[in-house]
């Protein structure tokens, strides 16, 4: 029985360390220039204010429902761009996209924030509308 407890505690600790690593890795990408994205999205270079880049993979389970949320924003005219990381692996490496779904907030032609995991359309709209830090 004690071996089972050690295994569960070990797995939980490993998972928590992985989550911590992912948070630190995304924070390290903040402040990088957004120029690698301009080759794929030329309109992004011309946009004033904030824009969102949604990084996804067709094989990603949580990405599918989030594509619908992104579609709602895009239909409403929000500056949201979709980047399939399987088609552009060099750009995802350059921007340090380590998992999908990842949402990148672009502000002043640089990466302002990177967020991992599913987000709703309302949350993403809030990112676009929130005042500058």
C-alpha positions, 0 to 999 in steps of 0.5 A, a space after each residue: 500500500 505504501 508503494 502506491 502512495 509513493 507512486 501517486 505522490 511522485 506522479 503528482 509532484 512530476 505533474 506540478 513540476 511540469 506545469 511550473 516549467 510550462 509557466 516559466 517557459 511561456 513567461 520567457 517568451 514574453 517580450 520577443 519580437 513578433 516578426 516571425 509571424 509577419 511572413 504568415 500574417 502580413 496584416 498583423 504587422 500593420 495592425 495598431 493595438 493588440 492582436 491574438 495569435 491562436 496556436 493549435 494543432 489538428 490532433 489536439 483535443 482541446 484545440 477543436 472546441 477553442 477553434 469555434 471560440 476563435 471563429 466567433 471572434 473572427 466573425 465579429 471582426 476581432 484581430 485574431 489569427 490562427 496558426 497551425 503549428 504543424 504547418 509552421 514548426 519553425 515559427 512555433 520553435 522561434 516563439 517557444 510555443 511548447 504546447 497547444 492550445 496556446 494563445 499569444 497576445 501581440 502588442 506593439 509588435 512584440 509578444 505581450 503574453 502567452 497563455 496555455 490552455 482553453 480560453 473562451 471567446 469572452 476571455 479572449 475579447 477581454 484580452 483584446 479590450 483590457 488596458 495596456 499594462 
